[in-house]
Amino acid sequence: NKRVSVRTANDITLAGTAMGSGSNNIGVYLANGARVSATGSGDLTMSGTGAGSGNRNHGIYLYRSIAEARGGDLVFNGTGSGGGYGIYLYYSRVIGGDVTLNDLAGGFRQWRSAVVDL
């Protein structure tokens, strides 16, 4: 359980495609205090695709984490699979100059999280 922090004044793009047939196949997963920050005028884009027919195959899953682009745009493109959400935010913060959450399949779930469009 190490905390990861990524900060840059440039644009950040995170993309992930899960593989597998069961459960817990997540495209992009940030957890336990992870923080991704595009500073200055940098944009943050996350694109994730879950896989499998089981449960929790989310496209993008933030668990107790922070994603921010305070001076730029923040875009999430999430595609869930099976019993997974396209985008699932759990006790997390999403902050951006212009926030766009694109649930491409699976639905959107937000649990005790904040989405702030500056």
Salt bridges, closest charged atoms under 4 A:
GLU68 OE2 - ARG35 NH2 2.78
GLU68 OE1 - ARG70 NE 2.81
